[in-house]
Amino acid sequence: MSAKFICHKDYAEIKPVNVFFKEMKCKKVVNPIDLVNRHILFRKKCSIYDFKNAVLHITADDYYKLYINGKFVTQGPSPCYSCGYFYNEIDVSKYLKKGENTFAVHTYYQGLINRVWVSGDLRQMMYFKLILDGKETLVSDTDWKCAIHTGYTECGKFGYDTQFAECYDSASAECKFYLPEFDDSSWENAEIYKNADYTLIPQPTKQLDIYHIYPVKTDNIEGGFRLDFGREAVGYIYAEAKGKKGDTVILRYGEELNDDGSVRYNMRCNCNYEEKWMLSGETDILMQYDYKAFRYAEILIPSGTEVKNIKMTVRHYPYEEKAEYITENEDLKKIIRLCADTVKYGTQEQYLDCPTREKGQYLGDVSIAARAHTVLTGDTTMMKKAVSEFCRSTFICKGMMAVSSSSLMQEIADYSLQFPSQLIWLYSIDKDIEFLRYAEPYATGIYEYFKEYMRDDGLIEGVTEKWNLVDWPQNLRDNYDFPLTKPIGPGVHNVLNAFWFGFLSDLDEIYKILGKSTTGITEKVKKSFIKTFYCEKTGLFSDSPETTHSAIQSNILPLLFGIGTEDEALKARLINFIKEKGLSTAGVYIAYFALAALVKNGERKLAEEMATDKRCWMKMISEGATTVFEAWGKDEKWNTSLCHPWATAPAIVFAEGVRPY
C-alpha cells in the first residue's frame, strides 16, 4: 500500500508551469480561467476496528482543510516549494471510531501569482496516509471520490491579487460534503497526478490554533448588524442564517470605521473587503475558506432573513508569551503589548508581512517579526523554518529571494545582506551549531553573489538585479540622496554598503564559530566605507560620495555595526544626530536598526525615550491601533496596512537578556 498524489481529472495530465524567474526578467504567467480558484473535494469511507495510535500524514497543493466523521480537524500546509513540500503529521485518534469512518478533504488551488503560495504553477494534488499502530491503513489513491465544490465563486480580488473575494452559495450540491451521510455516489474517482515532482518533508512547526471569539459590541443598523470584535485579529466570520432561497447576505469587513460609523471595507491597504453569502431556504452555515485581518464587520441581510450565532473564527500560530520586560515607563508597556499582539496574530503558517493585502513572508520579516516572535515565545522553531525556506529559495537566485515559498518573484538586496545576522542571532538564543552549519553554505552563496558587484576597494555598487530598499515607504527615507530607482542608478551608496560590512562581520563570526577561515576583506571594506562616505564638513556619514546630505538611515547602520565608532567623538555625534532627527523621520522598518544600535551602544534610556515619542508607536495607539501599523500613522503611506509585524522592534530590543541585533 502506497499513498499517491491524487488530483481532480482536469489537472491529471497538465505539466507544471515554471513560475520562477529573476525578478527583473519575470515572465507573465496566467492560468486558464477555468483552472483558477478551484475548490476541490475528496472523500473516502473506511472501516476501522481496534487501534491504539492513529497518525495521519496529509498535505495538498495549494491548501487543505480536513474533516473526519463530520468534524473539522485541521488545515495546512505552510506555503512551500515542491523541492521541499511540507506534509502535516497529526494525531487523529480522538476523531476516529470503531466501524465506518468518513474522511473529507477540502483542497484549494488558487492559481494566482502572489506572495501567498507557490500557485499559478498548475500543480494540484492531495496526499493522505493514515497509519494505525504503525501500519498504513488508508492512503490516497484512485478509490477516493472527487468533485469540484460549486458553492464558491469569485466576487472580486483583494490586495495585489492576494486572494479571491468569496461568494458562498449554501444551496450548492456540495455544501454538506463533510458529513458522513452526504451522498457522493455521483462523484467521479480521483486521478493520479502524473507530473508530481514533490519531495515531501515533515512540516517542523505546529498546526494553527483555530477558535471562535464573539463580538464585544453589536449594533443594529439599517438592513443588518455592525460588529466590533474589540481588536484586530485574523480569520473569518462564522454565522447561521435562514431566509428565502436565493437571498443574498452581504458581508463587509474593515480595520477601522468611517467618519459616519460605518465599516471602512474599502480599506486603505488596497483591499475591498466585501463578500457574499447566498442562502438555500433551509438553515444555513456560512463556510468561508480563506482568511482576512479585520476588527469590524457589517452583515447586511434581506428582509425576513434571520442571522444568528455570529462570531469570528480566529487563526494564528500557537502562542504562549514568555518574555520579560522590566520598565517603569507606562507608554513603553503599552507599546510592547501592541507589538506582542501583532506578533501573535501576524504569525500564521509563516511570518506575514501583513495578513491583509500581501499575506507573504519577506526575508526582512525574519529580521524583525521572527526575532520578536522568538523573543516573546522563547521558541526558535518557527524562525528556523523561515530561515530554511529562504535557504531553499536560492535555487532561483544564489543571492536569495526577498519573498520565500511564493510564486511572486521579488528581490531586495538589503534583506539578503541581513541573512548572516539572522543566523548569528538565532545561535545566540539556543547555541544550535548544527543548524548554523546547515545554513552557512547559503550565507556563503550570498557572499559569492555580492562579490560579483565588488569594486577594488571592497565596496559594492551597481546591484541592479535586486531592489535597493534603504527604507520604506519612500516618503520616509529622510531625503536619502541617491537614485533608488528599479534598477538602481549609477554609483555607490551608503546603506547597501553599511549592510555589506555588517554582512561580512557576521559571516566572519559564523566562520570562526565553525572553525573556518574568515573572508579576509572585512577590515578593508570598513576602511573604504569611512573613506568614501565620511563627510569632513558635517562630521557624519553622507548618503553617497557625490553629496554632503546625511539621512538618518546613513548614520544608523554605522552606529549599529561599529563603523568608525572607535572614535568616541564620532560615536557621540552619530547618537546625537539620531536623537535630534527622531525615529519619525524614517520608517518603522529602519527604526528597528536605530533602537538596536542605541541599546548596543549603552543608550537604552535614550532608546526608550525615542520609542515612546508621541510621533512614533504612541501615535499608532492614539489612532486606535490594536496592532502596529506599517507606518507611524494611518495617513503616512498611501496604502497603510494596520497590522504589520515589521514594526515590532520594541519587543526585541527592550527584552531582558536578548541580543538586540
SULQUI-V234271 format. One line per field, one symbol per residue. burial: 1 if it has 24 or more other ideal C-beta (glycine too) atoms within 12 Angstrom, else 0. A space follows every 50 residues. Layout:
BEGIN
burial=???
END
This chain:
BEGIN
burial=00111111111101011011001000001010001111111111110100 10011111111111111110011111111111111111110100110000 11111111111111111111111111111111000011111011111110 11111011111111111111010111110101010011111110010101 10111111110010100100000111111011111111111110001111 11111110000011101110111111111100011111111111111111 11001010011111111010001010101011111111111111111111 11111111111111111111111111101111111111111111011111 11111111111111111111111111111000001100110111111011 10111001111011111111111001110111010001001111111111 11111111111011000010110011011101111000011111101011 11111111111111100001101110111011111111111111111111 10110111011110111111101011111111110110111111111111 11111001111
END
